[in-house]
Amino acid sequence: MDDLAEDGALIVSELVSNAIQHARRDSIRVVVERPDATCVRIGVVDFSKDLPVRRAPGPEDEGGRGLALVAALATHWGTEPLPWGKQVWAELHGKGRG
């Protein structure tokens, strides 16, 4: 699953940056799971219930491309509400084995 490392690192960076910038809470949690042999699920948990909004920035805008980048790199992504906040997650799928 080495082929997923760079995309996974970029997704973590984008999701953590979004949580820091928009959730404005004291702590976040990064969760990395491997639901099966060819899938990695990356999640960032924060204590804000505000859901992320994918924007369409103009060419002159300096920000607003994070979720579009996550969507382009991930096989699937979404938001899971939690009793105390939310988890924004993305799944990457590697090549099948065997």
MIDOSE-1310 file (N, C-alpha, C; in nm, 2 decimals, decimal comma, always signed):
residues 98
mddl	+0,08/-0,12/+0,00/+0,00/+0,00/+0,00/+0,09/+0,13/+0,00; +0,21/+0,11/-0,03/+0,30/+0,22/-0,04/+0,26/+0,33/-0,14; +0,18/+0,29/-0,24/+0,14/+0,38/-0,34/+0,03/+0,48/-0,29; -0,02/+0,45/-0,17/-0,12/+0,54/-0,11/-0,06/+0,64/-0,01
aedg	+0,07/+0,63/+0,02/+0,13/+0,71/+0,13/+0,13/+0,86/+0,10; +0,17/+0,90/-0,02/+0,17/+1,04/-0,05/+0,03/+1,10/-0,05; -0,06/+1,04/-0,12/-0,20/+1,09/-0,12/-0,26/+1,09/+0,03; -0,23/+0,99/+0,10/-0,28/+0,98/+0,24/-0,22/+1,09/+0,33
aliv	-0,09/+1,12/+0,31/-0,03/+1,23/+0,39/-0,09/+1,37/+0,35; -0,12/+1,38/+0,22/-0,18/+1,51/+0,18/-0,32/+1,52/+0,23; -0,40/+1,41/+0,23/-0,53/+1,42/+0,29/-0,53/+1,45/+0,44; -0,44/+1,38/+0,51/-0,43/+1,42/+0,66/-0,40/+1,56/+0,67
selv	-0,31/+1,62/+0,60/-0,27/+1,76/+0,61/-0,39/+1,85/+0,58; -0,46/+1,82/+0,48/-0,58/+1,90/+0,45/-0,69/+1,89/+0,55; -0,72/+1,77/+0,60/-0,83/+1,76/+0,70/-0,79/+1,82/+0,83; -0,66/+1,80/+0,87/-0,62/+1,86/+1,00/-0,62/+2,02/+0,99
snai	-0,57/+2,07/+0,87/-0,57/+2,21/+0,85/-0,71/+2,27/+0,86; -0,81/+2,20/+0,80/-0,95/+2,24/+0,81/-1,00/+2,24/+0,95; -0,97/+2,13/+1,02/-1,02/+2,13/+1,16/-0,96/+2,24/+1,25; -0,83/+2,27/+1,23/-0,77/+2,37/+1,31/-0,83/+2,51/+1,27
qhar	-0,84/+2,53/+1,14/-0,89/+2,66/+1,10/-1,04/+2,68/+1,13; -1,12/+2,58/+1,11/-1,27/+2,61/+1,12/-1,33/+2,56/+1,25; -1,28/+2,45/+1,31/-1,34/+2,40/+1,43/-1,30/+2,49/+1,55; -1,18/+2,54/+1,55/-1,14/+2,63/+1,65/-1,16/+2,57/+1,79
rdsi	-1,11/+2,45/+1,81/-1,12/+2,39/+1,94/-0,98/+2,35/+1,99; -0,96/+2,31/+2,11/-0,83/+2,29/+2,17/-0,77/+2,16/+2,12; -0,85/+2,06/+2,07/-0,79/+1,94/+2,03/-0,86/+1,87/+1,92; -0,78/+1,79/+1,84/-0,84/+1,71/+1,73/-0,78/+1,57/+1,75
rvvv	-0,83/+1,48/+1,67/-0,78/+1,34/+1,68/-0,77/+1,29/+1,53; -0,65/+1,24/+1,50/-0,64/+1,17/+1,36/-0,65/+1,02/+1,38; -0,74/+0,96/+1,30/-0,76/+0,82/+1,31/-0,73/+0,76/+1,17; -0,64/+0,66/+1,17/-0,61/+0,58/+1,05/-0,65/+0,44/+1,07
erpd	-0,74/+0,39/+0,99/-0,79/+0,25/+1,00/-0,76/+0,18/+0,87; -0,76/+0,05/+0,87/-0,74/-0,03/+0,75/-0,86/-0,13/+0,75; -0,97/-0,10/+0,70/-1,09/-0,18/+0,70/-1,07/-0,31/+0,63; -0,99/-0,31/+0,53/-0,96/-0,44/+0,46/-0,82/-0,43/+0,39
atcv	-0,78/-0,53/+0,32/-0,64/-0,54/+0,28/-0,60/-0,43/+0,17; -0,70/-0,37/+0,11/-0,67/-0,27/+0,00/-0,73/-0,13/+0,03; -0,77/-0,11/+0,16/-0,83/+0,02/+0,19/-0,77/+0,08/+0,31; -0,75/+0,21/+0,31/-0,71/+0,29/+0,42/-0,81/+0,40/+0,44
rigv	-0,86/+0,41/+0,57/-0,96/+0,51/+0,60/-0,89/+0,61/+0,70; -0,89/+0,74/+0,66/-0,83/+0,84/+0,74/-0,94/+0,93/+0,79; -0,94/+0,96/+0,92/-1,04/+1,05/+0,97/-0,98/+1,15/+1,06; -1,04/+1,27/+1,07/-1,00/+1,37/+1,16/-1,13/+1,41/+1,24
vdfs	-1,11/+1,39/+1,38/-1,22/+1,41/+1,47/-1,20/+1,54/+1,54; -1,30/+1,63/+1,55/-1,29/+1,75/+1,63/-1,42/+1,77/+1,70; -1,43/+1,87/+1,79/-1,54/+1,89/+1,88/-1,64/+1,99/+1,83; -1,63/+2,02/+1,70/-1,73/+2,12/+1,64/-1,83/+2,04/+1,57
kdlp	-1,96/+2,08/+1,58/-2,06/+2,01/+1,51/-2,09/+2,07/+1,37; -2,02/+2,18/+1,34/-2,03/+2,25/+1,21/-1,97/+2,16/+1,10; -2,05/+2,13/+1,00/-2,00/+2,04/+0,89/-1,92/+2,12/+0,79; -1,82/+2,05/+0,73/-1,74/+2,12/+0,63/-1,82/+2,15/+0,51
vrra	-1,78/+2,26/+0,44/-1,85/+2,30/+0,32/-1,75/+2,31/+0,21; -1,77/+2,23/+0,10/-1,68/+2,23/-0,01/-1,71/+2,36/-0,09; -1,61/+2,44/-0,11/-1,63/+2,57/-0,18/-1,58/+2,56/-0,32; -1,61/+2,66/-0,40/-1,56/+2,67/-0,54/-1,49/+2,81/-0,54
pgpe	-1,36/+2,81/-0,50/-1,28/+2,93/-0,50/-1,25/+2,98/-0,64; -1,23/+3,11/-0,65/-1,19/+3,17/-0,78/-1,04/+3,15/-0,80; -0,99/+3,18/-0,91/-0,85/+3,17/-0,94/-0,76/+3,26/-0,86; -0,81/+3,37/-0,81/-0,73/+3,46/-0,72/-0,74/+3,42/-0,58
degg	-0,83/+3,33/-0,53/-0,84/+3,30/-0,39/-0,72/+3,22/-0,35; -0,67/+3,24/-0,23/-0,56/+3,17/-0,17/-0,60/+3,04/-0,10; -0,72/+3,03/-0,06/-0,77/+2,91/+0,01/-0,90/+2,85/-0,05; -0,95/+2,75/+0,02/-1,08/+2,70/-0,02/-1,08/+2,58/-0,12
rgla	-0,96/+2,52/-0,14/-0,95/+2,41/-0,23/-0,93/+2,28/-0,15; -0,92/+2,28/-0,02/-0,88/+2,16/+0,06/-0,98/+2,04/+0,03; -1,11/+2,06/+0,05/-1,20/+1,95/+0,03/-1,21/+1,91/-0,12; -1,19/+2,00/-0,21/-1,19/+1,96/-0,35/-1,07/+1,87/-0,38
lvaa	-0,96/+1,90/-0,31/-0,84/+1,82/-0,32/-0,86/+1,68/-0,26; -0,92/+1,68/-0,14/-0,95/+1,55/-0,08/-1,04/+1,47/-0,17; -1,14/+1,53/-0,22/-1,24/+1,46/-0,31/-1,17/+1,40/-0,43; -1,07/+1,47/-0,49/-1,00/+1,43/-0,60/-0,90/+1,31/-0,57
lath	-0,85/+1,31/-0,45/-0,75/+1,20/-0,42/-0,82/+1,08/-0,36; -0,93/+1,10/-0,29/-0,99/+0,99/-0,22/-1,09/+0,91/-0,31; -1,11/+0,78/-0,28/-1,21/+0,71/-0,35/-1,35/+0,75/-0,30; -1,36/+0,77/-0,17/-1,48/+0,82/-0,10/-1,44/+0,91/+0,01
wgte	-1,52/+1,01/+0,04/-1,50/+1,09/+0,16/-1,64/+1,14/+0,21; -1,64/+1,18/+0,34/-1,77/+1,22/+0,40/-1,75/+1,27/+0,54; -1,86/+1,29/+0,60/-1,86/+1,34/+0,74/-1,95/+1,25/+0,82; -1,91/+1,22/+0,94/-1,99/+1,14/+1,03/-2,01/+1,22/+1,16
plpw	-2,14/+1,25/+1,19/-2,17/+1,33/+1,31/-2,14/+1,24/+1,43; -2,10/+1,30/+1,53/-2,07/+1,23/+1,66/-2,15/+1,31/+1,77; -2,17/+1,25/+1,89/-2,24/+1,32/+1,99/-2,17/+1,45/+2,04; -2,04/+1,45/+2,03/-1,97/+1,57/+2,08/-1,90/+1,65/+1,96
gkqv	-1,92/+1,61/+1,84/-1,86/+1,68/+1,73/-1,88/+1,61/+1,60; -1,77/+1,58/+1,53/-1,78/+1,52/+1,40/-1,65/+1,45/+1,36; -1,66/+1,36/+1,27/-1,54/+1,31/+1,20/-1,55/+1,33/+1,05; -1,45/+1,39/+0,99/-1,44/+1,40/+0,85/-1,34/+1,29/+0,80
wael	-1,38/+1,21/+0,71/-1,30/+1,10/+0,67/-1,29/+1,09/+0,52; -1,18/+1,01/+0,48/-1,16/+0,98/+0,34/-1,10/+0,84/+0,33; -1,14/+0,77/+0,23/-1,09/+0,64/+0,20/-1,01/+0,64/+0,07; -0,90/+0,57/+0,08/-0,81/+0,54/-0,03/-0,80/+0,39/-0,05
hgkg	-0,81/+0,35/-0,18/-0,81/+0,21/-0,21/-0,68/+0,18/-0,30; -0,61/+0,08/-0,25/-0,49/+0,04/-0,33/-0,52/-0,07/-0,42; -0,42/-0,12/-0,48/-0,43/-0,23/-0,58/-0,46/-0,36/-0,50; -0,55/-0,45/-0,56/-0,58/-0,58/-0,49/-0,46/-0,67/-0,49
rg	-0,45/-0,75/-0,39/-0,34/-0,84/-0,38/-0,38/-0,98/-0,43; -0,27/-1,05/-0,48/-0,29/-1,18/-0,52/-0,33/-1,22/-0,65
